[in-house]
């Protein structure tokens, strides 16, 4: 009988199967299976999924910060296009357990995104604008995924 968890939440499936293998390895160490490497592979799959959603969320946040704080005009449409693509990829990658993971990690993901944007703005001589970057995460999880939500442009009034 197929495991529906594999189809609905592969991340949760990989974590559960790794835990099962740990138990089997303790009870039956001489089965002839390469338990340590099987467990490592399943843990690696789950870890890669977590890294992927954090990376996509960070990319969305970086572009939202640039749209909101960078005075640059020419790359704005490109940044918007990137946000559309990253949001789509993030929504497709999220499962129940990965959503919970990302919600818990949002502040850390934002901190990394903010620092990356600060450095990128410095490359282009936008140090004064970079000083206005928020220190606390300004975007909700819902805004991160919302196809229709955009931050205000520099100098514009925030959306209600």
C-alpha positions as CSV (number, residue, x, y, z in Angstrom):
1,X,0.0,0.0,0.0
2,X,1.5,3.4,-1.0
3,X,2.4,5.9,1.7
4,X,0.3,9.0,1.1
5,X,2.6,11.0,3.4
6,X,5.3,10.6,0.7
7,X,3.0,12.3,-1.8
8,X,1.6,15.0,0.5
9,X,4.6,15.9,2.6
10,X,7.9,14.3,1.4
11,X,9.8,16.3,4.0
12,X,7.8,14.8,6.9
13,X,8.0,11.3,5.2
14,X,11.8,11.5,5.1
15,X,12.1,12.6,8.7
16,X,9.7,9.8,9.8
17,X,11.5,7.1,7.8
18,X,14.9,8.2,9.2
19,X,13.5,7.9,12.7
20,X,12.2,4.4,11.8
21,X,15.5,3.3,10.5
22,X,17.3,4.5,13.6
23,X,14.9,2.2,15.6
24,X,15.5,-0.7,13.3
25,X,19.2,-0.2,13.4
26,X,19.2,-0.3,17.2
27,X,17.1,-3.5,17.3
28,X,18.7,-5.3,14.3
29,X,22.2,-4.0,13.8
30,X,23.2,-7.1,11.8
31,X,20.6,-7.0,9.1
32,X,23.2,-6.2,6.6
33,X,21.7,-2.8,5.6
34,X,23.9,0.3,5.6
35,X,21.9,2.0,8.3
36,X,24.2,5.0,8.9
37,X,24.3,6.0,5.3
38,X,20.6,5.4,4.7
39,X,19.7,7.5,7.7
40,X,22.2,10.2,6.5
41,X,20.6,10.3,3.1
42,X,17.1,10.7,4.5
43,X,18.2,13.4,6.9
44,X,20.0,15.1,4.0
45,X,16.9,15.1,1.9
46,X,14.9,16.7,4.7
47,X,17.7,19.2,5.4
48,X,17.9,20.1,1.7
49,X,14.2,20.8,1.7
50,X,14.5,23.1,4.7
51,X,17.4,24.9,3.1
52,X,15.5,25.3,-0.2
53,X,12.4,27.0,1.4
54,X,14.6,29.2,3.5
55,X,16.6,30.2,0.4
56,X,13.5,31.0,-1.6
57,X,12.0,33.0,1.3
58,X,15.2,34.9,1.7
59,X,15.3,35.7,-2.0
60,X,11.7,37.1,-1.8
61,X,12.6,39.1,1.3
62,X,15.7,40.5,-0.4
63,X,13.8,41.7,-3.4
64,X,11.0,43.1,-1.3
65,X,13.5,45.1,0.7
66,X,15.2,46.4,-2.5
67,X,11.8,47.4,-3.9
68,X,10.9,49.2,-0.7
69,X,14.3,50.8,0.1
70,X,16.5,51.1,-2.9
71,X,16.4,54.4,-4.8
72,X,17.4,52.6,-8.0
73,X,14.8,52.9,-10.8
74,X,15.9,50.6,-13.7
75,X,16.0,47.2,-11.9
76,X,12.6,47.6,-10.3
77,X,10.6,45.6,-12.9
78,X,13.3,42.9,-12.8
79,X,13.0,42.7,-9.0
80,X,9.3,42.4,-9.2
81,X,9.6,39.7,-11.8
82,X,12.0,37.8,-9.5
83,X,9.6,38.1,-6.6
84,X,6.8,36.6,-8.8
85,X,9.1,33.7,-9.7
86,X,10.4,33.1,-6.2
87,X,7.0,33.2,-4.6
88,X,5.7,30.6,-7.1
89,X,8.6,28.3,-6.4
90,X,8.2,28.8,-2.6
91,X,4.5,28.1,-2.7
92,X,5.2,24.9,-4.7
93,X,7.9,23.7,-2.3
94,X,6.0,24.3,0.9
95,X,4.4,21.4,2.7
96,X,2.8,21.3,6.2
97,X,6.1,20.6,8.0
98,X,8.1,22.9,5.8
99,X,5.6,25.7,6.4
100,X,5.9,25.2,10.1
101,X,9.7,25.2,9.8
102,X,9.8,28.4,7.8
103,X,7.3,30.2,10.1
104,X,9.7,29.4,13.0
105,X,12.8,30.6,11.0
106,X,11.3,33.8,9.4
107,X,13.2,36.2,11.7
108,X,16.6,34.5,11.0
109,X,15.9,34.3,7.3
110,X,15.0,38.0,7.4
111,X,18.3,38.9,9.2
112,X,20.3,37.1,6.5
113,X,18.2,38.8,3.7
114,X,18.7,42.2,5.3
115,X,22.4,41.8,5.6
116,X,22.6,40.7,1.9
117,X,20.6,43.7,0.8
118,X,22.7,46.1,2.9
119,X,25.9,44.7,1.2
120,X,24.3,44.9,-2.3
121,X,23.2,48.5,-1.7
122,X,26.7,49.4,-0.6
123,X,28.1,48.0,-3.8
124,X,26.0,50.6,-5.7
125,X,26.7,53.5,-3.4
126,X,23.3,53.4,-1.7
127,X,24.7,53.4,1.9
128,X,22.3,56.2,3.0
129,X,19.3,54.2,1.8
130,X,20.7,51.0,3.4
131,X,20.7,52.8,6.8
132,X,16.9,52.8,6.5
133,X,16.6,49.1,6.3
134,X,14.4,47.8,9.1
135,X,16.0,45.8,11.9
136,X,12.9,43.8,12.6
137,X,11.2,41.7,10.0
138,X,8.5,43.9,8.4
139,X,6.9,41.2,6.3
140,X,4.5,38.5,7.4
141,X,4.5,34.9,6.2
142,X,1.3,35.7,4.3
143,X,2.8,38.8,2.6
144,X,5.8,36.7,1.6
145,X,3.5,34.3,-0.4
146,X,0.8,36.8,-1.5
147,X,0.9,37.2,-5.3
148,X,-0.8,40.6,-5.0
149,X,1.0,42.2,-2.0
150,X,3.9,44.6,-2.7
151,X,5.7,46.9,-0.3
152,X,5.5,50.7,-0.9
153,X,8.2,52.1,-3.2
154,X,10.7,54.4,-1.5
155,X,9.0,57.6,-0.4
156,X,5.5,56.2,-1.0
157,X,2.9,55.7,1.7
158,X,2.5,52.1,3.0
159,X,-0.5,50.0,1.8
160,X,-3.3,49.6,4.2
